[in-house]
Amino acid sequence: MAFGLDNFKQSEFGRRVGEVLTDRDNIIGMRYLSEHGIPAVQTVGKRIEALGKPLTDDEKKLIGRWVREIMEAQGWTTNKKGRVAPGNLFSTGAVYEPRV
């Protein structure tokens, strides 16, 4: 990747993505989807897409890593990878489960 997660978070676009990812309702949505075996990124894909910037695969991976940080801070761990519903920014994503 051209730059790491910390640099992405500090970029102008990264700050806008961060507002979406750290929004309380979106975190609740990520947890809800995880409880039902659906990748957490499905909650935020359309909202990030609405920011109006086409994303590279590397940027999508960075967003996935950021979601992982958020979910782990909430007491969740990755369980498996799953398919995201069609028409979303992401095609696959991590599915989380509560940490035992």
DSSP file (Angstrom, degrees, kcal/mol; ACC not computed):
  #  RESIDUE AA STRUCTURE BP1 BP2  ACC     N-H-->O    O-->H-N    N-H-->O    O-->H-N    TCO  KAPPA ALPHA  PHI   PSI    X-CA   Y-CA   Z-CA
    1    1 A M              0   0    0      0, 0.0     3,-0.1     0, 0.0    58,-0.0   0.000 360.0 360.0 360.0 147.0    0.0    0.0    0.0
    2    2 A A        +     0   0    0      1,-0.2     2,-0.3     2,-0.0     0, 0.0   0.822 360.0   2.2 -67.1 -31.2    1.1    3.5   -0.8
    3    3 A F  S    S-     0   0    0      3,-0.0    -1,-0.2    55,-0.0     2,-0.0  -0.981  79.4-107.5-153.5 160.7    0.5    4.7    2.8
    4    4 A G     >  -     0   0    0     -2,-0.3     4,-2.2    -3,-0.1     5,-0.1  -0.172  37.2 -94.2 -89.3-179.7   -0.6    3.2    6.0
    5    5 A L  H  > S+     0   0    0      1,-0.2     4,-2.8     2,-0.2     5,-0.2   0.885 120.9  55.0 -61.6 -42.3   -3.8    3.5    8.1
    6    6 A D  H  > S+     0   0    0      1,-0.2     4,-1.4     2,-0.2    -1,-0.2   0.919 110.0  46.6 -60.7 -42.9   -2.5    6.3   10.3
    7    7 A N  H  > S+     0   0    0      1,-0.2     4,-0.9     2,-0.2    -1,-0.2   0.899 111.7  51.7 -64.7 -39.5   -1.7    8.4    7.2
    8    8 A F  H >< S+     0   0    0     -4,-2.2     3,-0.9     1,-0.2     6,-0.4   0.927 107.4  52.5 -61.7 -44.9   -5.1    7.6    5.7
    9    9 A K  H 3< S+     0   0    0     -4,-2.8    -1,-0.2     1,-0.2    -2,-0.2   0.831 110.6  48.7 -59.9 -32.6   -6.9    8.7    8.9
   10   10 A Q  H 3< S+     0   0    0     -4,-1.4    -1,-0.2    -5,-0.2    -2,-0.2   0.600  91.9  97.5 -86.2 -11.9   -5.1   12.0    8.8
   11   11 A S  S <X S-     0   0    0     -3,-0.9     4,-2.2    -4,-0.9     5,-0.2  -0.319  88.0-111.2 -72.8 161.5   -5.9   12.8    5.2
   12   12 A E  H  > S+     0   0    0      1,-0.2     4,-1.5     2,-0.2     5,-0.1   0.935 120.7  43.3 -58.2 -48.0   -8.8   15.0    4.3
   13   13 A F  H  > S+     0   0    0      1,-0.2     4,-2.5     2,-0.2    -1,-0.2   0.896 110.5  56.5 -66.3 -38.9  -10.8   12.1    2.8
   14   14 A G  H  > S+     0   0    0     -6,-0.4     4,-2.6     1,-0.2    -1,-0.2   0.867 104.0  53.2 -60.2 -37.8   -9.8    9.9    5.7
   15   15 A R  H  X S+     0   0    0     -4,-2.2     4,-1.5     2,-0.2    -1,-0.2   0.889 109.4  48.8 -65.2 -37.8  -11.2   12.4    8.2
   16   16 A R  H  X S+     0   0    0     -4,-1.5     4,-1.1     2,-0.2    -2,-0.2   0.902 112.2  48.1 -67.7 -40.6  -14.5   12.3    6.3
   17   17 A V  H  X S+     0   0    0     -4,-2.5     4,-2.8     1,-0.2     3,-0.4   0.904 107.5  57.5 -63.5 -41.0  -14.5    8.5    6.3
   18   18 A G  H  X S+     0   0    0     -4,-2.6     4,-2.5     1,-0.2    -1,-0.2   0.853  99.8  57.1 -59.2 -36.7  -13.7    8.6   10.0
   19   19 A E  H  < S+     0   0    0     -4,-1.5     4,-0.4     2,-0.2    -1,-0.2   0.882 111.4  43.6 -61.5 -37.5  -16.9   10.6   10.7
   20   20 A V  H >< S+     0   0    0     -4,-1.1     3,-0.9    -3,-0.4    -2,-0.2   0.945 115.7  46.6 -71.1 -48.9  -18.9    7.8    9.0
   21   21 A L  H 3< S+     0   0    0     -4,-2.8    -2,-0.2     1,-0.2    -3,-0.2   0.831 115.6  44.0 -66.7 -33.3  -17.0    4.9   10.7
   22   22 A T  T 3< S+     0   0    0     -4,-2.5    -1,-0.2    -5,-0.2     2,-0.2   0.438  80.7 123.3 -95.1   1.4  -17.1    6.4   14.2
   23   23 A D    <>  -     0   0    0     -3,-0.9     4,-2.3    -4,-0.4     3,-0.4  -0.446  66.3-131.4 -62.0 130.6  -20.7    7.5   14.1
   24   24 A R  H  > S+     0   0    0      1,-0.2     4,-2.3     2,-0.2     5,-0.2   0.885 105.5  50.1 -53.4 -45.8  -22.6    5.9   17.0
   25   25 A D  H  > S+     0   0    0      1,-0.2     4,-2.2     2,-0.2    -1,-0.2   0.871 110.0  50.8 -64.3 -36.4  -25.4    4.6   14.8
   26   26 A N  H  > S+     0   0    0     -3,-0.4     4,-2.5     2,-0.2    -1,-0.2   0.877 108.6  51.3 -69.5 -36.5  -23.0    3.1   12.3
   27   27 A I  H  X S+     0   0    0     -4,-2.3     4,-2.2     2,-0.2    -2,-0.2   0.918 109.9  49.9 -65.2 -41.5  -21.2    1.3   15.1
   28   28 A I  H  X S+     0   0    0     -4,-2.3     4,-2.5    -5,-0.2    -2,-0.2   0.915 111.2  50.2 -60.2 -42.4  -24.5   -0.1   16.3
   29   29 A G  H  X S+     0   0    0     -4,-2.2     4,-2.7     2,-0.2     5,-0.2   0.887 108.2  51.6 -63.3 -40.0  -25.2   -1.2   12.8
   30   30 A M  H  X S+     0   0    0     -4,-2.5     4,-2.0     1,-0.2    -1,-0.2   0.901 112.1  46.8 -64.3 -40.0  -21.9   -2.9   12.4
   31   31 A R  H  X S+     0   0    0     -4,-2.2     4,-2.2     2,-0.2    -2,-0.2   0.917 111.6  51.5 -66.5 -42.4  -22.5   -4.8   15.6
   32   32 A Y  H  X S+     0   0    0     -4,-2.5     4,-0.8     2,-0.2    -2,-0.2   0.939 111.0  46.3 -60.7 -49.1  -26.0   -5.7   14.5
   33   33 A L  H ><>S+     0   0    0     -4,-2.7     5,-2.6     1,-0.2     3,-1.0   0.906 110.6  54.1 -62.0 -40.0  -24.9   -7.1   11.2
   34   34 A S  H ><5S+     0   0    0     -4,-2.0     3,-1.8     1,-0.3    -1,-0.2   0.894 102.2  57.3 -60.7 -39.6  -22.1   -9.0   12.8
   35   35 A E  H 3<5S+     0   0    0     -4,-2.2    -1,-0.3     1,-0.3    -2,-0.2   0.749 109.9  46.5 -61.2 -22.2  -24.7  -10.6   15.2
   36   36 A H  T <<5S-     0   0    0     -3,-1.0    -1,-0.3    -4,-0.8    -2,-0.2   0.166 121.8-103.7-108.2  16.2  -26.4  -11.9   12.1
   37   37 A G  T < 5S+     0   0    0     -3,-1.8    -3,-0.2    59,-0.3    -2,-0.1   0.743  79.0 130.1  73.3  24.2  -23.3  -13.2   10.2
   38   38 A I      < -     0   0    0     -5,-2.6    58,-0.3    -6,-0.1    -1,-0.2  -0.900  68.2 -96.6-112.3 139.3  -23.1  -10.3    7.8
   39   39 A P    >   -     0   0    0      0, 0.0     3,-1.4     0, 0.0     4,-0.3  -0.268  27.7-134.4 -56.1 134.8  -19.9   -8.3    7.2
   40   40 A A  G >  S+     0   0    0     54,-1.5     3,-1.9     1,-0.3     4,-0.5   0.813  98.8  68.8 -61.0 -33.7  -19.8   -5.1    9.2
   41   41 A V  G >> S+     0   0    0     53,-0.4     4,-1.6     1,-0.3     3,-0.7   0.703  81.5  76.3 -63.9 -17.1  -18.6   -3.0    6.3
   42   42 A Q  G <4 S+     0   0    0     -3,-1.4     4,-0.5     1,-0.2    -1,-0.3   0.828  87.7  61.4 -61.7 -29.2  -22.0   -3.4    4.7
   43   43 A T  G <4 S+     0   0    0     -3,-1.9    -1,-0.2    -4,-0.3     4,-0.2   0.871 116.2  27.8 -62.1 -37.8  -23.3   -0.9    7.2
   44   44 A V  T <> S+     0   0    0     -3,-0.7     4,-2.5    -4,-0.5     5,-0.3   0.526  92.5  95.2-107.6  -7.8  -21.0    1.9    6.0
   45   45 A G  H  X S+     0   0    0     -4,-1.6     4,-2.5     1,-0.2     5,-0.2   0.911  90.4  41.3 -54.6 -51.8  -20.4    1.1    2.3
   46   46 A K  H  > S+     0   0    0     -4,-0.5     4,-1.9     1,-0.2    -1,-0.2   0.852 114.0  53.7 -67.9 -33.9  -23.1    3.3    0.8
   47   47 A R  H  4 S+     0   0    0     -4,-0.2     4,-0.3     2,-0.2    -1,-0.2   0.888 111.7  44.7 -67.5 -38.4  -22.4    6.1    3.2
   48   48 A I  H >< S+     0   0    0     -4,-2.5     3,-1.5     1,-0.2     5,-0.4   0.903 110.9  53.8 -71.3 -40.1  -18.7    6.1    2.3
   49   49 A E  H >< S+     0   0    0     -4,-2.5     3,-1.9    -5,-0.3    -2,-0.2   0.869 100.4  62.2 -58.9 -36.5  -19.6    5.9   -1.4
   50   50 A A  T 3< S+     0   0    0     -4,-1.9    -1,-0.3     1,-0.3    -2,-0.2   0.630  82.3  79.5 -67.1 -13.5  -21.9    9.0   -0.9
   51   51 A L  T <  S-     0   0    0     -3,-1.5    -1,-0.3    -4,-0.3    -2,-0.2   0.674 104.4-127.5 -68.7 -14.8  -18.7   11.0    0.0
   52   52 A G    <   +     0   0    0     -3,-1.9    -2,-0.1    -4,-0.2    -3,-0.1   0.578  67.1 118.4  87.5  11.3  -18.2   11.1   -3.8
   53   53 A K        -     0   0    0     -5,-0.4    -1,-0.2    -4,-0.1     2,-0.2  -0.946  63.0-126.6-113.8 124.9  -14.7    9.8   -4.2
   54   54 A P        -     0   0    0      0, 0.0     2,-0.3     0, 0.0    -5,-0.0  -0.480  32.9-138.1 -63.6 135.6  -13.9    6.6   -6.1
   55   55 A L        -     0   0    0     -2,-0.2     2,-0.1    34,-0.1    -6,-0.0  -0.758   2.5-134.8-102.7 143.1  -11.9    4.4   -3.9
   56   56 A T     >  -     0   0    0     -2,-0.3     4,-2.0     1,-0.1     5,-0.2  -0.445  31.8-108.3 -80.9 164.8   -8.9    2.3   -4.8
   57   57 A D  H  > S+     0   0    0      1,-0.2     4,-2.1     2,-0.2     5,-0.1   0.878 121.7  55.5 -60.3 -37.2   -8.6   -1.3   -3.6
   58   58 A D  H  > S+     0   0    0      1,-0.2     4,-2.2     2,-0.2    -1,-0.2   0.904 106.5  49.4 -63.2 -41.1   -5.9   -0.2   -1.2
   59   59 A E  H  > S+     0   0    0      1,-0.2     4,-2.3     2,-0.2    -1,-0.2   0.888 108.9  52.6 -65.9 -38.0   -8.2    2.4    0.3
   60   60 A K  H  X S+     0   0    0     -4,-2.0     4,-2.2     1,-0.2    -1,-0.2   0.897 109.1  50.3 -62.7 -39.5  -11.0   -0.1    0.7
   61   61 A K  H  X S+     0   0    0     -4,-2.1     4,-2.2     2,-0.2    -2,-0.2   0.898 108.9  51.6 -65.1 -40.1   -8.5   -2.4    2.6
   62   62 A L  H  X S+     0   0    0     -4,-2.2     4,-2.2     2,-0.2    -2,-0.2   0.902 109.0  50.4 -63.4 -40.3   -7.5    0.5    4.9
   63   63 A I  H  X S+     0   0    0     -4,-2.3     4,-2.6     1,-0.2    -1,-0.2   0.907 109.0  52.2 -64.1 -40.5  -11.2    1.1    5.7
   64   64 A G  H  X S+     0   0    0     -4,-2.2     4,-2.1     1,-0.2    -2,-0.2   0.893 109.3  49.5 -60.4 -40.4  -11.6   -2.6    6.5
   65   65 A R  H  X S+     0   0    0     -4,-2.2     4,-2.1     2,-0.2    -1,-0.2   0.883 110.3  50.9 -65.5 -38.0   -8.6   -2.3    8.8
   66   66 A W  H  X S+     0   0    0     -4,-2.2     4,-2.3     2,-0.2    -2,-0.2   0.913 108.4  51.1 -66.3 -43.3  -10.2    0.7   10.5
   67   67 A V  H  X S+     0   0    0     -4,-2.6     4,-3.0     1,-0.2     5,-0.2   0.910 108.0  54.0 -59.0 -41.3  -13.5   -1.1   10.9
   68   68 A R  H  X S+     0   0    0     -4,-2.1     4,-2.9     1,-0.2     5,-0.2   0.927 106.8  50.7 -59.3 -45.2  -11.5   -3.9   12.5
   69   69 A E  H  X S+     0   0    0     -4,-2.1     4,-2.0     1,-0.2    -1,-0.2   0.926 112.8  46.9 -56.4 -46.0   -9.9   -1.5   15.0
   70   70 A I  H  X S+     0   0    0     -4,-2.3     4,-1.0     2,-0.2    -2,-0.2   0.930 114.0  46.1 -63.5 -47.2  -13.4   -0.1   15.9
   71   71 A M  H ><>S+     0   0    0     -4,-3.0     5,-2.2     1,-0.2     3,-0.5   0.899 111.5  51.4 -66.6 -40.1  -15.0   -3.6   16.3
   72   72 A E  H ><5S+     0   0    0     -4,-2.9     3,-1.5     1,-0.2    -1,-0.2   0.884 106.8  54.4 -63.9 -36.9  -12.1   -4.9   18.4
   73   73 A A  H 3<5S+     0   0    0     -4,-2.0    -1,-0.2     1,-0.3    -2,-0.2   0.745 105.6  54.7 -66.4 -22.4  -12.3   -1.9   20.7
   74   74 A Q  T <<5S-     0   0    0     -4,-1.0    -1,-0.3    -3,-0.5    -2,-0.2   0.400 129.6 -97.0 -89.8   0.7  -16.0   -2.8   21.1
   75   75 A G  T < 5S+     0   0    0     -3,-1.5    24,-3.2     1,-0.3     2,-0.3   0.720  83.7 125.4  92.7  23.1  -15.0   -6.3   22.2
   76   76 A W  E   < -A   98   0A   0     -5,-2.2    -1,-0.3    22,-0.3     2,-0.3  -0.785  38.5-163.4-112.7 157.1  -15.4   -8.2   18.9
   77   77 A T  E     -A   97   0A   0     20,-2.7    20,-2.5    -2,-0.3     2,-0.1  -0.949  34.5 -88.4-135.4 156.7  -13.0  -10.3   16.9
   78   78 A T  E     +A   96   0A   0     -2,-0.3    18,-0.3    18,-0.2     3,-0.1  -0.392  39.0 174.4 -67.5 142.0  -12.9  -11.5   13.4
   79   79 A N  E     -     0   0A   0     16,-3.6     2,-0.3     1,-0.5    17,-0.2   0.750  57.9 -39.9-111.7 -52.3  -14.7  -14.7   12.8
   80   80 A K  E     -A   95   0A   0     15,-1.3    15,-3.8    13,-0.0    -1,-0.5  -0.937  60.1 -88.9-164.2 178.5  -14.7  -15.3    9.0
   81   81 A K  E     -A   94   0A   0     -2,-0.3     2,-0.3    13,-0.3    13,-0.2  -0.827  44.0-179.3-102.9 144.3  -15.0  -13.5    5.7
   82   82 A G  E     -A   93   0A   0     11,-2.9    11,-2.1    -2,-0.4     2,-0.3  -0.920  30.1 -95.3-140.6 166.9  -18.3  -13.0    4.1
   83   83 A R  E     -A   92   0A   0     -2,-0.3     2,-0.3     9,-0.2     9,-0.3  -0.595  32.9-137.8 -82.2 141.8  -20.0  -11.6    1.0
   84   84 A V        -     0   0    0      7,-2.5     4,-0.1    -2,-0.3     3,-0.1  -0.740  35.9 -90.0 -95.4 148.0  -21.5   -8.1    1.1
   85   85 A A    >   -     0   0    0     -2,-0.3     3,-0.7     1,-0.1     5,-0.1  -0.239  53.6 -94.3 -56.4 143.3  -24.9   -7.5   -0.5
   86   86 A P  T 3  S+     0   0    0      0, 0.0    -1,-0.1     0, 0.0     3,-0.1  -0.190 108.4  41.3 -57.2 151.6  -24.7   -6.5   -4.2
   87   87 A G  T 3  S+     0   0    0      1,-0.3     2,-0.3    -3,-0.1    -2,-0.1   0.624  89.7 118.8  84.8  14.2  -24.7   -2.7   -4.9
   88   88 A N  S <  S-     0   0    0     -3,-0.7    -1,-0.3     2,-0.3   -46,-0.1  -0.711  77.1-114.7-108.7 161.1  -22.4   -1.9   -2.0
   89   89 A L  S    S+     0   0    0     -2,-0.3     2,-0.3   -48,-0.1    -1,-0.1   0.854 102.8  52.8 -60.3 -36.3  -19.0   -0.3   -2.1
   90   90 A F        -     0   0    0    -49,-0.1    -2,-0.3     1,-0.1     3,-0.1  -0.718  59.7-165.6-102.8 151.2  -17.5   -3.5   -0.8
   91   91 A S  S    S+     0   0    0      1,-0.3    -7,-2.5    -2,-0.3     2,-0.3   0.696  79.4  12.9-103.6 -28.3  -17.9   -7.0   -2.2
   92   92 A T  E     +A   83   0A   0     -9,-0.3    -1,-0.3   -51,-0.0     2,-0.3  -0.930  66.8 166.7-139.5 165.2  -16.5   -8.9    0.9
   93   93 A G  E     -A   82   0A   0    -11,-2.1   -11,-2.9    -2,-0.3     2,-0.2  -0.980  39.8 -76.9-169.7 166.6  -15.7   -8.1    4.4
   94   94 A A  E     -A   81   0A   0     -2,-0.3   -54,-1.5   -13,-0.2     2,-0.5  -0.465  34.1-145.1 -73.5 141.5  -14.9   -9.6    7.8
   95   95 A V  E     -A   80   0A   0    -15,-3.8   -16,-3.6   -56,-0.2   -15,-1.3  -0.921  21.3-152.5-103.9 133.5  -17.7  -11.0   10.0
   96   96 A Y  E     -A   78   0A   0     -2,-0.5   -59,-0.3   -58,-0.3   -18,-0.2  -0.703  13.4-169.4-109.4 157.5  -17.2  -10.4   13.7
   97   97 A E  E     -A   77   0A   0    -20,-2.5   -20,-2.7    -2,-0.3   -62,-0.1  -0.969  41.2 -83.8-138.3 154.3  -18.2  -12.3   16.8
   98   98 A P  E     -A   76   0A   0      0, 0.0   -22,-0.3     0, 0.0     2,-0.3  -0.312  49.7-111.4 -58.8 138.8  -18.1  -11.2   20.4
   99   99 A R              0   0    0    -24,-3.2    -3,-0.0     1,-0.1   -23,-0.0  -0.536 360.0 360.0 -71.6 134.4  -14.7  -11.9   22.0
  100  100 A V              0   0    0     -2,-0.3    -1,-0.1    -3,-0.1   -24,-0.1   0.460 360.0 360.0 -84.0 360.0  -14.9  -14.7   24.5
